[in-house]
Each structure stands twice: as structure tokens, then as C-alpha cells.
Amino acid sequence: MTIRFYALCILAGVVVAVWLAGRRLTARGGQPGVILDITMWAVPFGIVGGRQSECSHSLVSRSQFRFAVWLTKLIQNQAGRNGEIGSKMP
């Protein structure tokens, strides 16, 4: 098993963030262990979500991505204002 340098950087960032957030929360009157409880859920879900996003991004073709962007603009009512409804539909 190879340990990559970027994994060590991510791990160091998580440790520093937890330490700093714990200090700040305690200074504001929060309970000291709350940040560790949140971290135990947030970090694994963040890693799994990031990997899932990477996998789904590689499965989606370019035309499907353009259609998704166009549909998102249409839903947010930005495509109608920019005149993109009839002319640039994928």
C-alpha cells in the first residue's frame, strides 16, 4: 500500500481544521467534543461524495453535460433572459 503525499496534506488539513474549529467553538462557549462528533461524520461522507462525483463526472458525456447546464439555466430562468431557449438548445 502506497501512501501519497497529497493524502498526507489532506490529512494534515483535516487535523488542523478540527483543532482550530474546536478552539474557536470552545472560546464561544460550546462543548469541546462537538467538533470531533461532527468530524467523524463529515470527513467520511466528504470523501465518499468526492469520489462519487469523480466517478459520475467521468460517466457523463459532453453533450449530456451541456444539456444539463442548459436545463439548469432554464429552470433558474436565466436562459430566457439571454435568448438561449431556441437558438442554443443542445
C-alpha positions as CSV (number, residue, x, y, z in Angstrom):
1,M,0.0,0.0,0.0
2,T,1.5,3.3,-1.1
3,I,0.8,6.5,0.9
4,R,0.7,9.5,-1.4
5,F,1.9,12.9,-0.4
6,Y,-1.4,14.6,-1.3
7,A,-3.2,12.3,1.1
8,L,-0.9,13.4,3.9
9,C,-1.6,17.0,3.0
10,I,-5.4,16.4,3.2
11,L,-5.0,14.6,6.5
12,A,-2.9,17.4,7.9
13,G,-5.5,19.9,6.7
14,V,-8.3,18.0,8.4
15,V,-6.3,17.8,11.7
16,V,-5.6,21.5,11.7
17,A,-9.2,22.4,10.8
18,V,-10.6,20.2,13.6
19,W,-8.1,21.7,16.1
20,L,-8.9,25.3,15.0
21,A,-12.6,24.8,14.9
22,G,-12.5,23.1,18.4
23,R,-10.6,26.0,19.8
24,R,-13.0,28.6,18.3
25,L,-16.1,26.7,19.4
26,T,-14.8,26.4,22.9
27,A,-13.9,30.1,23.0
28,R,-17.5,30.9,22.1
29,G,-18.9,28.7,24.9
30,G,-19.5,25.5,23.0
31,Q,-18.9,22.0,24.3
32,P,-15.3,20.8,23.5
33,G,-16.2,17.4,21.9
34,V,-18.8,18.6,19.5
35,I,-16.4,19.2,16.6
36,L,-15.0,15.7,16.9
37,D,-18.5,14.3,16.7
38,I,-19.2,16.3,13.5
39,T,-15.8,15.4,12.0
40,M,-16.5,11.6,12.4
41,W,-19.5,12.0,10.1
42,A,-18.4,14.9,7.8
43,V,-15.0,13.6,6.7
44,P,-16.0,10.1,5.5
45,F,-19.1,11.5,3.8
46,G,-17.0,14.2,2.2
47,I,-14.5,11.6,0.9
48,V,-17.3,9.3,-0.4
49,G,-19.1,12.2,-2.0
50,G,-15.9,13.4,-3.7
51,R,-15.2,10.0,-5.1
52,Q,-18.8,9.6,-6.3
53,S,-18.7,13.0,-8.0
54,E,-15.5,12.0,-9.8
55,C,-17.0,8.7,-11.0
56,S,-20.2,10.2,-12.2
57,H,-18.4,13.0,-14.0
58,S,-16.4,10.5,-16.0
59,L,-19.6,8.7,-17.0
60,V,-21.4,11.8,-18.3
61,S,-20.7,12.7,-21.9
62,R,-20.1,16.2,-23.0
63,S,-23.4,16.6,-24.7
64,Q,-25.3,15.4,-21.6
65,F,-23.3,17.9,-19.6
66,R,-24.2,20.8,-21.9
67,F,-27.9,19.8,-21.8
68,A,-27.8,19.7,-18.0
69,V,-26.2,23.2,-17.9
70,W,-28.9,24.5,-20.4
71,L,-31.7,22.8,-18.4
72,T,-30.3,24.3,-15.1
73,K,-30.2,27.8,-16.7
74,L,-33.8,27.3,-18.0
75,I,-35.0,26.2,-14.5
76,Q,-33.3,29.2,-12.9
77,N,-34.9,31.4,-15.7
78,Q,-31.5,32.6,-17.0
79,A,-31.8,31.0,-20.4
80,G,-34.9,33.0,-21.3
81,R,-33.3,36.3,-20.4
82,N,-30.2,35.6,-22.5
83,G,-32.1,34.4,-25.6
84,E,-30.8,30.9,-25.3
85,I,-34.1,29.0,-25.4
86,G,-34.5,28.4,-29.2
87,S,-31.0,29.1,-30.6
88,K,-28.6,27.2,-28.4
89,M,-30.5,24.2,-27.3
90,P,-28.3,21.1,-27.4
